[in-house]
Amino acid sequence: MTSETPATLTMFGAQWCRDCRRTKSQLDELGVAYEYVDLEADPAAADVARDISGRSNIPVVLYPDATHHVEPSNADVEAKLRELSLIP
């Protein structure tokens, strides 16, 4: 995907979070466009993530169909991306 391609999903996370690093790495490896919201750089965004998920756990992955995952496994993310035809 090119840099002109709009983000198709949003991921809320933090560098200190192992699951966040894993999910971010997976999205990068799959070449999926996404917006990364760093909760350390933007602490107010934690409220947004909590409003989406109803939980304070991260990462929160918000998909274009308005569904979300909280602390998803790689298999969960991959299945959802295939469901949305974001990966083959």
C-alpha positions as a Markdown table, in Angstrom:
| # | Residue | x | y | z |
|---|---|---|---|---|
| 1 | Met | 0.0 | 0.0 | 0.0 |
| 2 | Thr | 1.2 | 3.5 | -0.7 |
| 3 | Ser | 1.4 | 6.3 | 1.8 |
| 4 | Glu | -1.5 | 8.0 | -0.1 |
| 5 | Thr | -3.8 | 5.1 | 0.8 |
| 6 | Pro | -6.1 | 6.1 | 3.7 |
| 7 | Ala | -5.8 | 4.0 | 6.9 |
| 8 | Thr | -8.4 | 1.2 | 6.8 |
| 9 | Leu | -8.2 | 0.5 | 10.6 |
| 10 | Thr | -7.0 | 2.1 | 13.8 |
| 11 | Met | -4.8 | 0.5 | 16.4 |
| 12 | Phe | -4.5 | 1.9 | 19.9 |
| 13 | Gly | -1.4 | 0.8 | 21.7 |
| 14 | Ala | 1.8 | 1.5 | 23.6 |
| 15 | Gln | 5.5 | 0.6 | 23.0 |
| 16 | Trp | 5.7 | -1.0 | 26.5 |
| 17 | Cys | 2.9 | -3.4 | 25.6 |
| 18 | Arg | 4.1 | -6.8 | 24.2 |
| 19 | Asp | 0.7 | -7.6 | 22.6 |
| 20 | Cys | 0.7 | -4.2 | 21.0 |
| 21 | Arg | 4.1 | -4.7 | 19.5 |
| 22 | Arg | 3.0 | -8.1 | 18.2 |
| 23 | Thr | -0.2 | -6.9 | 16.6 |
| 24 | Lys | 1.6 | -3.8 | 15.1 |
| 25 | Ser | 4.3 | -6.1 | 13.6 |
| 26 | Gln | 1.6 | -8.4 | 12.2 |
| 27 | Leu | -0.2 | -5.5 | 10.5 |
| 28 | Asp | 3.1 | -4.2 | 9.1 |
| 29 | Glu | 4.1 | -7.7 | 7.8 |
| 30 | Leu | 0.7 | -8.1 | 6.1 |
| 31 | Gly | 1.0 | -4.7 | 4.5 |
| 32 | Val | -2.3 | -3.5 | 5.9 |
| 33 | Ala | -2.8 | 0.3 | 6.1 |
| 34 | Tyr | -3.7 | 1.5 | 9.6 |
| 35 | Glu | -3.5 | 4.4 | 11.9 |
| 36 | Tyr | -1.4 | 3.8 | 15.0 |
| 37 | Val | -2.5 | 5.8 | 18.1 |
| 38 | Asp | 0.4 | 5.8 | 20.6 |
| 39 | Leu | -1.3 | 6.1 | 24.0 |
| 40 | Glu | 2.0 | 7.2 | 25.6 |
| 41 | Ala | 2.3 | 10.1 | 23.2 |
| 42 | Asp | -1.5 | 10.9 | 23.4 |
| 43 | Pro | -2.8 | 9.8 | 26.8 |
| 44 | Ala | -6.2 | 11.3 | 26.1 |
| 45 | Ala | -6.6 | 8.7 | 23.4 |
| 46 | Ala | -6.8 | 6.1 | 26.1 |
| 47 | Asp | -10.3 | 7.4 | 26.8 |
| 48 | Val | -11.2 | 6.9 | 23.2 |
| 49 | Ala | -9.9 | 3.3 | 23.2 |
| 50 | Arg | -11.8 | 2.7 | 26.5 |
| 51 | Asp | -15.0 | 4.1 | 24.9 |
| 52 | Ile | -14.7 | 1.8 | 21.9 |
| 53 | Ser | -13.9 | -1.4 | 23.9 |
| 54 | Gly | -15.4 | -0.8 | 27.3 |
| 55 | Arg | -12.1 | -2.0 | 28.7 |
| 56 | Ser | -8.8 | -0.6 | 29.6 |
| 57 | Asn | -6.8 | -3.4 | 28.0 |
| 58 | Ile | -4.7 | -2.8 | 24.9 |
| 59 | Pro | -4.2 | -3.1 | 22.0 |
| 60 | Val | -7.6 | -2.1 | 20.7 |
| 61 | Val | -8.0 | -2.7 | 17.0 |
| 62 | Leu | -10.9 | -0.8 | 15.4 |
| 63 | Tyr | -11.9 | -2.1 | 12.0 |
| 64 | Pro | -13.5 | -0.2 | 9.1 |
| 65 | Asp | -16.9 | -2.0 | 9.8 |
| 66 | Ala | -16.9 | -0.4 | 13.3 |
| 67 | Thr | -16.2 | -3.8 | 15.0 |
| 68 | His | -13.1 | -4.1 | 17.3 |
| 69 | His | -10.8 | -6.5 | 19.0 |
| 70 | Val | -9.2 | -6.1 | 22.4 |
| 71 | Glu | -5.9 | -8.0 | 22.9 |
| 72 | Pro | -6.5 | -10.1 | 19.8 |
| 73 | Ser | -4.5 | -13.1 | 18.8 |
| 74 | Asn | -2.7 | -13.0 | 15.4 |
| 75 | Ala | -5.3 | -15.6 | 14.2 |
| 76 | Asp | -8.2 | -13.3 | 15.3 |
| 77 | Val | -6.7 | -10.3 | 13.4 |
| 78 | Glu | -5.9 | -12.4 | 10.3 |
| 79 | Ala | -9.4 | -13.8 | 10.2 |
| 80 | Lys | -11.0 | -10.4 | 10.5 |
| 81 | Leu | -8.8 | -8.9 | 7.9 |
| 82 | Arg | -9.8 | -11.8 | 5.5 |
| 83 | Glu | -13.4 | -11.3 | 6.4 |
| 84 | Leu | -13.1 | -7.6 | 5.4 |
| 85 | Ser | -11.1 | -8.5 | 2.2 |
| 86 | Leu | -8.2 | -6.4 | 3.5 |
| 87 | Ile | -5.8 | -9.3 | 2.8 |
| 88 | Pro | -6.2 | -12.1 | 0.3 |
